[in-house]
Amino acid sequence: MLNRIDDYIFEVPIGHQKGMRVPGRIFISERLLEQVESGTLDQVANVATLPGIVNYSMAMPDAHLGYGFPIGGVAAFREDGGVISPGGVGFDINCGVRMLRTDLLAEDVAPMMTNLVEDLFHDVPSGVGAKGRLRVSEHELDEAFTRGAAWAVEAGFGVPEDLEHCEEGGRMEGAKPDQVSLKARKRGRPQLGTLGSGNHFLEIQRVDEIFDDDLAKRFGLFRGQITVMIHCGSRGAGHQICTDHLQVLSRAVKKYGIELPDKQLACAPLGTPEAENYFGAMAAAANYAWANRQIISAWTREVFERYFPDARLDLVYDVAHNVAKVEEHEVDGSRERLYVHRKGATRAFGPGRPEIPMAYREAGQPVIIPGSMGTPSYVLCGSAGAMRLTFGSACHGAGRIMSRTQAKKTYAGAEVKDVLTRRGIKVMATHPKMLAEEAPEVYKPSFEVVDVVHHLDIARKVAKVVPLGVSKG
């Protein structure tokens, strides 16, 4: 039974699940709520049982069933008495998205679109288990784990200005490469500079609509402009790090006498060796992901330079949407250091936060929300409502409403490609089944998800971009 708090806020009351310490809150429209599985609501309630949770267990409008936490889940835990849980971060640690803006117009690029997509597909490896063009030493891998995008820029993949427009400057402090297993290293070493598979993509887009002229100007966006969006994460390294530490934290649950309604919520009390080692390994994976997106950005720039030698591709922003971070937030009138878990949720800090780059600090943090394949994506700006309601968090995408298995039974990859082609979208993928799995219809409409956070003043709409060319895993 849900209690309606507002047009776009529904509450899972204490008592939905035995042991709930706080209520659950889902930020969603009534129409989108109809598409949410009951298991997702159960997961919101389960998270609310964890020690040290503050205010609410939360879910964004794109929420759906995940491992332990729902995808689209947000939860903050007190430093004293709280826990950290890999289920609240996910297997693809620092899966995230970055947007590059160009000084090119759509009509300038149209004659070269096929060439651009084919070159991007060739130059940026994608697909399950894909290996990159880059060969790194163990020392260089440690540098990627420790210094993230900063290492990549020093290695020649980009410019220092890129780091100013990355969440955390493209580098999380506290990384512990010594907590990354040999198996994770082996998986990660050949995969720097690769997209991966699933919903990951490299997309050429056109700015189709501007909602806020002032914010768009601050972000360097204008109608008809060509942008590029890169969506990927920490590849096999992050997945293995999560797998390894889930085993350790499953034992920690018994060691510290934590009662859980679901073993997928394996966790450890903050300050314990198990918690600190997981956080350090997670930070290493997050840094790897920032290095990965930085390298892909450099190769994307190279492709554009072949056809448009004078074009500029500047980074608007890079956001993570699978990570746990230590942040200061106001709780009951005082500032507290909290461990904020965002799994399938984007940081959306409002104006004035010191973590936001100076160029955007007065306005708020850019929030980049990718749509499903063939549908619009959005650029938003973090607002005051996010700081009040969601610990500075927003949605991260459209949110699946159909499993990959069901999608492959329902759609044929060739037909999906044909539909996109007729709509003027050039798409390339490693296998037709990937197109079936990612058919636009298997996701919620991105505009409906974005409208929820806009109405709640969590993040304001700035611009809508539409796909012109897509490279998929």
URSUL-V696972 format. One record per residue. N is the residue number from 1. RES is the residue in three letters. PHI is phi in whole degrees, -180 to 180 (* if undefined). D_FIRST is the distance of its C-alpha to the first C-alpha in Angstrom with 1 decimal. Layout:
<<N & RES & PHI & D_FIRST> <N & RES & PHI & D_FIRST>>
//
This chain:
<<1 & MET & * & 0.0> <2 & LEU & -103 & 3.8> <3 & ASN & -102 & 6.8> <4 & ARG & -87 & 9.8> <5 & ILE & -96 & 12.9> <6 & ASP & -159 & 15.4> <7 & ASP & -56 & 16.4> <8 & TYR & -125 & 16.1> <9 & ILE & -132 & 13.8> <10 & PHE & -123 & 10.0> <11 & GLU & -115 & 8.8> <12 & VAL & -92 & 7.0> <13 & PRO & -72 & 7.8> <14 & ILE & -57 & 10.6> <15 & GLY & 114 & 10.0> <16 & HIS & -60 & 7.6> <17 & GLN & -134 & 11.2> <18 & LYS & -57 & 14.3> <19 & GLY & 91 & 16.6> <20 & MET & -61 & 14.6> <21 & ARG & -95 & 17.2> <22 & VAL & -142 & 15.5> <23 & PRO & -73 & 12.1> <24 & GLY & -102 & 11.5> <25 & ARG & -132 & 12.4> <26 & ILE & -117 & 12.7> <27 & PHE & -97 & 15.6> <28 & ILE & -164 & 15.5> <29 & SER & -86 & 16.2> <30 & GLU & -62 & 14.1> <31 & ARG & -65 & 16.6> <32 & LEU & -68 & 16.5> <33 & LEU & -61 & 12.7> <34 & GLU & -62 & 13.3> <35 & GLN & -95 & 15.6> <36 & VAL & -84 & 13.6> <37 & GLU & -69 & 13.4> <38 & SER & -61 & 10.4> <39 & GLY & -63 & 13.0> <40 & THR & -66 & 13.2> <41 & LEU & -64 & 9.8> <42 & ASP & -62 & 10.9> <43 & GLN & -67 & 14.1> <44 & VAL & -58 & 12.9> <45 & ALA & -66 & 11.5> <46 & ASN & -62 & 14.8> <47 & VAL & -61 & 16.9> <48 & ALA & -67 & 15.6> <49 & THR & -88 & 17.4> <50 & LEU & -71 & 20.7> <51 & PRO & -61 & 23.5> <52 & GLY & 79 & 24.5> <53 & ILE & -68 & 21.6> <54 & VAL & -112 & 21.8> <55 & ASN & 69 & 19.4> <56 & TYR & -151 & 16.5> <57 & SER & -89 & 15.8> <58 & MET & -119 & 16.0> <59 & ALA & -138 & 15.9> <60 & MET & -85 & 18.2> <61 & PRO & -66 & 18.0> <62 & ASP & -96 & 19.9> <63 & ALA & -64 & 17.5> <64 & HIS & -154 & 17.7> <65 & LEU & -60 & 18.0> <66 & GLY & -133 & 20.7> <67 & TYR & -94 & 22.6> <68 & GLY & 77 & 20.7> <69 & PHE & -80 & 19.3> <70 & PRO & -69 & 17.9> <71 & ILE & -71 & 20.7> <72 & GLY & 95 & 20.1> <73 & GLY & -92 & 19.1> <74 & VAL & -136 & 20.6> <75 & ALA & -151 & 20.9> <76 & ALA & -115 & 23.8> <77 & PHE & -128 & 25.4> <78 & ARG & -67 & 28.0> <79 & GLU & -62 & 31.5> <80 & ASP & -99 & 31.9> <81 & GLY & 100 & 29.4> <82 & GLY & -92 & 27.4> <83 & VAL & -134 & 27.5> <84 & ILE & -123 & 28.2> <85 & SER & -136 & 26.6> <86 & PRO & -58 & 28.1> <87 & GLY & -64 & 24.7> <88 & GLY & -88 & 23.9> <89 & VAL & -117 & 27.0> <90 & GLY & 102 & 27.3> <91 & PHE & -76 & 30.4> <92 & ASP & -90 & 32.0> <93 & ILE & -59 & 32.6> <94 & ASN & 53 & 33.3> <95 & CYS & -58 & 32.6> <96 & GLY & -160 & 33.3> <97 & VAL & -142 & 35.0> <98 & ARG & -131 & 38.2> <99 & MET & -122 & 39.8> <100 & LEU & -107 & 43.5> <101 & ARG & -104 & 45.0> <102 & THR & -116 & 48.5> <103 & ASP & -103 & 51.2> <104 & LEU & -98 & 51.3> <105 & LEU & -99 & 50.5> <106 & ALA & -57 & 48.8> <107 & GLU & -68 & 52.1> <108 & ASP & -70 & 54.0> <109 & VAL & -89 & 51.9> <110 & ALA & -49 & 51.4> <111 & PRO & -65 & 54.8> <112 & MET & -105 & 54.0> <113 & MET & -60 & 50.3> <114 & THR & -61 & 51.1> <115 & ASN & -61 & 53.4> <116 & LEU & -62 & 50.8> <117 & VAL & -66 & 48.0> <118 & GLU & -63 & 50.4> <119 & ASP & -69 & 51.7> <120 & LEU & -64 & 48.4> <121 & PHE & -63 & 47.3> <122 & HIS & -77 & 50.5> <123 & ASP & -84 & 50.7> <124 & VAL & -115 & 47.2> <125 & PRO & -58 & 46.5> <126 & SER & -144 & 43.1> <127 & GLY & 109 & 41.4> <128 & VAL & -61 & 40.2> <129 & GLY & 71 & 42.6> <130 & ALA & -58 & 44.7> <131 & LYS & -107 & 47.5> <132 & GLY & -86 & 48.7> <133 & ARG & -76 & 52.1> <134 & LEU & -91 & 52.2> <135 & ARG & -117 & 53.6> <136 & VAL & -113 & 52.9> <137 & SER & -81 & 54.5> <138 & GLU & -61 & 52.7> <139 & HIS & -64 & 53.6> <140 & GLU & -66 & 52.2> <141 & LEU & -64 & 49.0> <142 & ASP & -61 & 48.7> <143 & GLU & -63 & 49.4> <144 & ALA & -63 & 46.5> <145 & PHE & -65 & 44.2> <146 & THR & -91 & 45.5> <147 & ARG & -118 & 46.3> <148 & GLY & 57 & 44.2> <149 & ALA & -63 & 45.2> <150 & ALA & -62 & 48.0> <151 & TRP & -63 & 49.8> <152 & ALA & -61 & 49.4> <153 & VAL & -64 & 50.9> <154 & GLU & -64 & 53.8> <155 & ALA & -81 & 54.3> <156 & GLY & 103 & 54.9> <157 & PHE & -100 & 51.5> <158 & GLY & 122 & 51.0> <159 & VAL & -127 & 52.1> <160 & PRO & -55 & 51.2> <161 & GLU & -61 & 49.5> <162 & ASP & -58 & 46.8> <163 & LEU & -66 & 45.6> <164 & GLU & -67 & 45.2> <165 & HIS & -114 & 42.5> <166 & CYS & -113 & 40.5> <167 & GLU & -55 & 37.5> <168 & GLU & 63 & 39.0> <169 & GLY & 66 & 42.4> <170 & GLY & 76 & 41.6> <171 & ARG & -153 & 42.0> <172 & MET & -90 & 39.6> <173 & GLU & -72 & 41.4> <174 & GLY & 88 & 41.2> <175 & ALA & -66 & 41.6> <176 & LYS & -126 & 43.1> <177 & PRO & -59 & 44.8> <178 & ASP & -70 & 46.0> <179 & GLN & -97 & 42.4> <180 & VAL & -96 & 42.4> <181 & SER & -69 & 43.5> <182 & LEU & -61 & 46.5> <183 & LYS & -66 & 44.3> <184 & ALA & -66 & 42.2> <185 & ARG & -64 & 45.5> <186 & LYS & -63 & 46.9> <187 & ARG & -72 & 44.0> <188 & GLY & -82 & 43.9> <189 & ARG & -58 & 47.6> <190 & PRO & -87 & 48.3> <191 & GLN & -108 & 45.2> <192 & LEU & -64 & 45.7> <193 & GLY & 86 & 46.0> <194 & THR & -129 & 43.7> <195 & LEU & -79 & 40.6> <196 & GLY & 87 & 39.1> <197 & SER & -127 & 37.0> <198 & GLY & 69 & 33.5> <199 & ASN & -89 & 32.3> <200 & HIS & -75 & 35.2> <201 & PHE & -160 & 37.8> <202 & LEU & -127 & 40.7> <203 & GLU & -131 & 40.6> <204 & ILE & -93 & 43.2> <205 & GLN & -133 & 41.6> <206 & ARG & -119 & 42.7> <207 & VAL & -69 & 41.4> <208 & ASP & -98 & 40.3> <209 & GLU & -151 & 38.9> <210 & ILE & -110 & 39.1> <211 & PHE & -98 & 36.5> <212 & ASP & -138 & 38.0> <213 & ASP & -61 & 41.8> <214 & ASP & -67 & 42.3> <215 & LEU & -66 & 39.7> <216 & ALA & -61 & 41.0> <217 & LYS & -64 & 44.5> <218 & ARG & -61 & 43.5> <219 & PHE & -86 & 42.0> <220 & GLY & 76 & 45.1> <221 & LEU & -112 & 43.4> <222 & PHE & -148 & 44.9> <223 & ARG & -65 & 44.4> <224 & GLY & 88 & 46.2> <225 & GLN & -74 & 46.3> <226 & ILE & -89 & 46.0> <227 & THR & -125 & 43.4> <228 & VAL & -130 & 42.6> <229 & MET & -119 & 39.3> <230 & ILE & -121 & 39.1> <231 & HIS & -125 & 35.9> <232 & CYS & -166 & 36.3> <233 & GLY & -142 & 36.0> <234 & SER & -98 & 37.6> <235 & ARG & 56 & 38.3> <236 & GLY & -65 & 39.1> <237 & ALA & -63 & 39.9> <238 & GLY & -64 & 36.4> <239 & HIS & -62 & 34.9> <240 & GLN & -70 & 37.3> <241 & ILE & -60 & 36.8> <242 & CYS & -62 & 33.1> <243 & THR & -59 & 33.9> <244 & ASP & -60 & 36.6> <245 & HIS & -80 & 34.6> <246 & LEU & -60 & 31.5> <247 & GLN & -64 & 33.9> <248 & VAL & -66 & 35.2> <249 & LEU & -73 & 31.9> <250 & SER & -64 & 30.7> <251 & ARG & -72 & 33.6> <252 & ALA & -64 & 32.9> <253 & VAL & -56 & 29.6> <254 & LYS & -70 & 31.6> <255 & LYS & -59 & 34.4> <256 & TYR & -100 & 32.4> <257 & GLY & 65 & 30.2> <258 & ILE & -91 & 26.8> <259 & GLU & -93 & 23.9> <260 & LEU & -124 & 21.6> <261 & PRO & -80 & 18.6> <262 & ASP & -151 & 20.2> <263 & LYS & -64 & 24.0> <264 & GLN & -69 & 23.6> <265 & LEU & -91 & 22.8> <266 & ALA & -43 & 26.4> <267 & CYS & -154 & 27.6> <268 & ALA & -143 & 30.4> <269 & PRO & -62 & 30.8> <270 & LEU & -59 & 32.3> <271 & GLY & 95 & 36.1> <272 & THR & -82 & 36.6> <273 & PRO & -57 & 38.9> <274 & GLU & -63 & 36.2> <275 & ALA & -67 & 34.1> <276 & GLU & -67 & 37.2> <277 & ASN & -69 & 38.5> <278 & TYR & -63 & 35.3> <279 & PHE & -59 & 35.1> <280 & GLY & -65 & 38.8> <281 & ALA & -70 & 38.5> <282 & MET & -62 & 35.5> <283 & ALA & -62 & 37.5> <284 & ALA & -62 & 40.4> <285 & ALA & -65 & 38.3> <286 & ALA & -61 & 37.0> <287 & ASN & -66 & 40.7> <288 & TYR & -57 & 41.7> <289 & ALA & -65 & 39.2> <290 & TRP & -66 & 40.6> <291 & ALA & -63 & 44.1> <292 & ASN & -61 & 43.0> <293 & ARG & -67 & 41.9> <294 & GLN & -67 & 45.0> <295 & ILE & -65 & 47.3> <296 & ILE & -62 & 45.6> <297 & SER & -61 & 46.1> <298 & ALA & -64 & 49.8> <299 & TRP & -70 & 50.3> <300 & THR & -64 & 48.5> <301 & ARG & -61 & 51.0> <302 & GLU & -61 & 53.9> <303 & VAL & -62 & 52.9> <304 & PHE & -63 & 52.8> <305 & GLU & -65 & 56.1> <306 & ARG & -62 & 57.8> <307 & TYR & -105 & 57.3> <308 & PHE & -136 & 56.9> <309 & PRO & -58 & 59.1> <310 & ASP & -98 & 58.6> <311 & ALA & -72 & 54.8> <312 & ARG & -109 & 52.6> <313 & LEU & -123 & 49.2> <314 & ASP & -101 & 47.7> <315 & LEU & -77 & 44.4> <316 & VAL & -76 & 41.9> <317 & TYR & -171 & 39.4> <318 & ASP & -130 & 37.9> <319 & VAL & -121 & 34.3> <320 & ALA & -93 & 32.5> <321 & HIS & -133 & 28.9> <322 & ASN & -142 & 28.7> <323 & VAL & -166 & 29.9> <324 & ALA & -117 & 29.5> <325 & LYS & -136 & 31.7> <326 & VAL & -90 & 32.9> <327 & GLU & -139 & 32.4> <328 & GLU & -95 & 32.8> <329 & HIS & -139 & 29.9> <330 & GLU & -85 & 29.5> <331 & VAL & -130 & 27.2> <332 & ASP & 53 & 27.3> <333 & GLY & 87 & 30.6> <334 & SER & -131 & 32.5> <335 & ARG & -82 & 33.1> <336 & GLU & -135 & 31.9> <337 & ARG & -84 & 32.6> <338 & LEU & -126 & 29.4> <339 & TYR & -96 & 28.9> <340 & VAL & -95 & 26.7> <341 & HIS & -93 & 25.4> <342 & ARG & -126 & 24.9> <343 & LYS & -122 & 24.2> <344 & GLY & 68 & 24.4> <345 & ALA & -145 & 24.4> <346 & THR & -106 & 27.5> <347 & ARG & -62 & 29.0> <348 & ALA & -141 & 29.3> <349 & PHE & -68 & 31.3> <350 & GLY & -80 & 32.3> <351 & PRO & -56 & 35.9> <352 & GLY & 94 & 38.2> <353 & ARG & -68 & 36.8> <354 & PRO & -65 & 39.8> <355 & GLU & -72 & 38.3> <356 & ILE & -84 & 38.6> <357 & PRO & -55 & 42.1> <358 & MET & -54 & 44.5> <359 & ALA & -62 & 44.7> <360 & TYR & -117 & 41.0> <361 & ARG & -58 & 40.3> <362 & GLU & -66 & 40.8> <363 & ALA & -91 & 38.4> <364 & GLY & 129 & 35.7> <365 & GLN & -75 & 35.1> <366 & PRO & -61 & 35.2> <367 & VAL & -125 & 32.0> <368 & ILE & -105 & 32.7> <369 & ILE & -118 & 30.0> <370 & PRO & -72 & 31.4> <371 & GLY & -86 & 30.4> <372 & SER & -77 & 30.5> <373 & MET & -57 & 34.0> <374 & GLY & 88 & 35.7> <375 & THR & -118 & 33.2> <376 & PRO & -64 & 33.5> <377 & SER & -112 & 32.9> <378 & TYR & -134 & 32.5> <379 & VAL & -110 & 34.0> <380 & LEU & -119 & 32.1> <381 & CYS & -133 & 32.9> <382 & GLY & -55 & 30.9> <383 & SER & -132 & 30.2> <384 & ALA & -62 & 29.6> <385 & GLY & -61 & 25.9> <386 & ALA & -65 & 25.5> <387 & MET & -70 & 27.2> <388 & ARG & -84 & 25.0> <389 & LEU & -103 & 21.5> <390 & THR & -133 & 21.8> <391 & PHE & 53 & 24.9> <392 & GLY & 69 & 26.9> <393 & SER & -131 & 24.9> <394 & ALA & -135 & 24.2> <395 & CYS & -66 & 23.4> <396 & HIS & -128 & 26.1> <397 & GLY & 179 & 26.3> <398 & ALA & -84 & 24.9> <399 & GLY & 88 & 22.5> <400 & ARG & -69 & 23.0> <401 & ILE & -124 & 21.2> <402 & MET & -143 & 23.8> <403 & SER & -67 & 25.3> <404 & ARG & -62 & 29.0> <405 & THR & -61 & 29.9> <406 & GLN & -67 & 28.3> <407 & ALA & -62 & 29.9> <408 & LYS & -68 & 33.3> <409 & LYS & -77 & 33.0> <410 & THR & -90 & 32.0> <411 & TYR & -122 & 34.5> <412 & ALA & -103 & 38.1> <413 & GLY & -56 & 39.2> <414 & ALA & -63 & 42.4> <415 & GLU & -68 & 40.6> <416 & VAL & -61 & 38.2> <417 & LYS & -62 & 41.3> <418 & ASP & -63 & 43.1> <419 & VAL & -62 & 40.4> <420 & LEU & -65 & 40.4> <421 & THR & -62 & 44.2> <422 & ARG & -64 & 44.4> <423 & ARG & -87 & 42.2> <424 & GLY & 85 & 44.8> <425 & ILE & -108 & 42.9> <426 & LYS & -84 & 45.1> <427 & VAL & -131 & 43.1> <428 & MET & -132 & 44.3> <429 & ALA & -144 & 42.5> <430 & THR & -68 & 43.7> <431 & HIS & -155 & 42.5> <432 & PRO & -56 & 41.2> <433 & LYS & -63 & 38.2> <434 & MET & -64 & 37.0> <435 & LEU & -70 & 37.0> <436 & ALA & -65 & 35.0> <437 & GLU & -62 & 32.3> <438 & GLU & -110 & 32.1> <439 & ALA & -53 & 32.4> <440 & PRO & -53 & 30.8> <441 & GLU & -71 & 28.5> <442 & VAL & -85 & 26.6> <443 & TYR & -118 & 25.2> <444 & LYS & -67 & 23.0> <445 & PRO & -63 & 25.5> <446 & SER & -61 & 26.6> <447 & PHE & -67 & 27.1> <448 & GLU & -70 & 23.5> <449 & VAL & -64 & 22.5> <450 & VAL & -65 & 25.3> <451 & ASP & -61 & 24.7> <452 & VAL & -63 & 21.3> <453 & VAL & -69 & 23.1> <454 & HIS & -67 & 26.0> <455 & HIS & -63 & 24.2> <456 & LEU & -84 & 22.6> <457 & ASP & 61 & 26.1> <458 & ILE & -79 & 25.2> <459 & ALA & -151 & 28.1> <460 & ARG & -90 & 30.4> <461 & LYS & -70 & 31.7> <462 & VAL & -112 & 35.3> <463 & ALA & -152 & 36.4> <464 & LYS & -113 & 35.5> <465 & VAL & -121 & 37.6> <466 & VAL & -119 & 38.1> <467 & PRO & -76 & 39.4> <468 & LEU & -118 & 43.1> <469 & GLY & -151 & 43.6> <470 & VAL & -135 & 41.5> <471 & SER & -111 & 42.4> <472 & LYS & -117 & 39.8> <473 & GLY & -69 & 39.8>>
//
